[in-house]
Amino acid sequence: MPPGVRFQPKPAIALDLIKQVLADEVSRAPVLGDEVYGAASELRWELRRLGLEYFLNAGGDLLAWTEPVKTRLATKYWGVAEGERAASPLAALSRAIAKKQWHPVAWRAADGTKRRTRIAWLEVYVLSDLDRDTGEWPQTWLVVDWPEGDDDPYHLYLAWFKTKPTPARCLRLSRGRFPVEQFFQRDKTDLGLDHYEGRFWRGFHHHLVLAAVAYLFVTVIYLGSKKNFRCYVGKGFACDPAVVGAFDRLLSLLRNRIPAQNP
């Protein structure tokens, strides 16, 4: 490994990038991530410390309780007290959700078809969230997106919110990572994201930014050419919180990164 280069797992890299984004005064938004990030208790702890909401994919094998159990300080670390009931995997908790707890939700997909699913949530205390040094144990949410009739959930999530979950918000966050995956697929296929052949980290970041801007430009032009484009976002850009938030975050980042030009 070259001098000055150190190994970091993905959650640690993500946390450094999030802190950099906050330092750039980009407007805050819930942090989304796949199971690699959802399984990282250190990342979840730090996001809560930073006051950032998160909605992270979670593996069904993570252990949790739906009610707090007693803890004790052993010789050196805090842990679950002896005699307490065993924790349950998140997958088992999701299958035990009562019928009345499910919220049917629907949305209009990009192809114009109407899609449906069900959303439910439970207060949980995840074993890996127990701070072994302090004994602090925060309550978080297990959110389940499970289309009716499917054998398995679409996804399980661990979430931390400043307000109680709502079906609409959980649906938006549950499907919110799709545009990211779509961006990488389309940018690699159509706009040369995977054509970078440089040797420097800074150069790769420049290439990534230019590819992302190109993707945004093409997307806006495409959507603007559609007859019913305005209907997809409400009565206009300014009336849709998701669109406003996305543009605000992009513009604030560009404003801090691009040096002011003299007239």
JOPE-V175316 format. One record per backbone hydrogen bond with DSSP energy under -0.5 kcal/mol. CO is the residue of the C=O (numbers start at 1). NH is the residue of the N-H. If there is no record, write none. Layout:
BEGIN
CO;NH  CO;NH
END
This chain:
BEGIN
2;5  4;6  9;12  9;13  10;14  11;15  12;16  13;17  14;18  15;19  16;20  17;21  18;22  19;23  20;24  21;26  22;25  30;32  31;55  33;57  34;37  34;38  35;39  37;40  39;41  40;44  41;45  42;46  43;47  44;48  45;49  46;50  47;52  48;51  51;53  53;31  54;160  55;33  56;158  59;62  60;91  62;90  63;127  64;88  65;125  70;81  72;74  72;79  77;74  79;72  81;84  88;64  89;93  90;94  91;95  92;96  93;96  94;97  98;101  99;102  102;104  103;119  105;117  107;109  107;115  109;112  113;109  113;115  115;107  117;105  118;146  119;103  120;144  122;142  124;126  124;140  125;65  126;129  127;130  129;131  130;132  131;135  132;78  136;131  140;124  141;143  141;159  142;122  143;157  144;120  144;146  145;154  145;155  147;150  155;145  156;58  157;143  157;159  158;56  159;141  160;54  166;170  167;171  168;172  169;173  170;174  171;175  173;176  175;178  177;181  178;182  179;183  180;184  181;185  182;186  183;187  184;188  185;189  186;190  186;191  187;191  187;193  192;195  193;196  200;204  201;205  202;206  203;207  204;208  205;209  206;210  207;211  208;212  209;213  210;214  211;215  212;216  213;217  214;218  215;219  216;220  217;221  218;222  219;223  220;224  221;225  222;225  222;226  223;226  226;229  228;231  228;232  229;232  229;233  230;233  231;234  236;239  237;240  239;241  240;244  241;245  242;246  243;247  244;248  245;249  246;250  247;251  248;252  249;253  250;254  251;255  252;256  253;257  254;258  257;259
END
